[in-house]
Amino acid sequence: MQQENSNSNIQREIKQLQEELKFLKNLMPSDSALDGEKGDDDKRPKLFRNRPNPFTKYTIIKYFVPEETGRRISLFVVDEKGNQKMFWDYLQAGKHKLLIKDHGLTPGIYFYSLVIDGNIVDTYKMKIREAQ
């Protein structure tokens, strides 16, 4: 009986993980979609709006930094009060996308910025909704 419950729980967890994986695969834009973003002229750094926005569990932030631009590439997320909530440092130049999870963030408004050698390139607003 106990083993049946354990197997049932494992099957439920597997199903939940499969659904989450399917969701993430649909969320991830293809590399060709990243290439086609307006303003990506391969000469200037560019931060793109996160998708989806608003979101409940995951969002994607895309950025582009030419290879010859700067040495220290960072991306950070702050709340409405300016408190830093997430930070990625020494990111790679080129076309990239970050998967952002809402872990540790409460529903609300946040801002994310691309920073190169201490200079803010761009900032966008993102919203986390309450899970339903």
N, C-alpha and C positions, 0 to 999 in steps of 0.2 A: 504494500500500500504506500509506504513512504517513498519507495523507489519510483512508483507511478507518479506521485506528486512531483518528485524531483525531475523526472523526464518531462512532465507536462510544463513545468516552469522553464526548463531549458528550451523546449520547443517554442514557448511564448517569446522568450528572449531572442531566439534565432529569427523568428518571424519579425519581431520589432526591429532588429538590426538589418534584416533584408529590406524592410520598408524604408528605413533611414538611408541605406545605401542607394536605393532607387531614387529617393528624393534628392540626395546629393548629386547623383549623376545627372539628373535633369536640371539641377541648379547650375552646374558648372558649364560656363560657355566654352565653346570650342575655341581653339587657337585662332581659327580664321575669324571668329567673331571679335576676338581681341584685336586682330590686325585691322578690322574694318571700323573701329571706333573713330568718330569724327575728331579731328585735331591731332591725330597721331601722325605727325609728319617726320618722324625719326630724327628730328633735330633738337627738339626741346623736351624736357621732362614733362610728364603729364600724369595727373591723377584722375581716375574715372570715378563716376558715381557708383556706389555699391548697388548690387542687385541680388535679391529683391530688396526693396526699401518701401515701406517698413518690413521688418522680418520678426520671426518669433524664435527660431533656433539657429539659423545659419544665414550668412550673407557672403558675397564675394566682393572683394575690393581689388580692382585691377590698377596697375600703374605701369608706366613706361619711363625708363631713364636711359638715354644714350650711353654707350660704353665709355665715351671719353668725358662724361660728366661726373665730377665730384668723386670723392673717395668714401664718404660716409653717408649712406642712404638709410633713412629711418622712416618709420610710419608709426604714428601714435594716435591713440583714442583718448579723448577727454570727455567728462560729463559737462552739463550746462554750467557748472560752477568753476570749470577749468581744472578739475582734479584729474590727473592722469590715471586711466583705468587699464590700458593695454599699451605695449610698446614692443616694436620689433626694430632691432638695430643691425647695421651692417648688412642690409639687404643687397641683393645682386642687381647690377645694371641689366637692362634689357626689358623685355615684355614679360610681366609676371602677374600672377593673381594670388591673393591670399584668401583662404577660407577663414572667416571669422565666426566663432561660436559665441553664443550669448552667456556662456558659463561665467558666473560671478557678476554679471551685469543685470541690473533690475530694469524693468520696462521704463522707457523714457527716451529723451533726446540725447544724442552723443555727437561729437564732432571728431573727424579723423583728418589727419594732415600728413602729407608727404614732405619730408625734410631732407635737404641735401646740403651737407657740410654746414649745418646749423641754420640754413635759410629755408623758410617755409615756401614750398612751391605752390601748394594749393590746399584748400580745406573744404570738406563737404560735411553735410549734416546727415545723420542716419537715425532711424527711429526703431526701437525695439518694442514690439507689442507684447501684451500679455498672452501667454499660451492659452488656447481655448480648449 
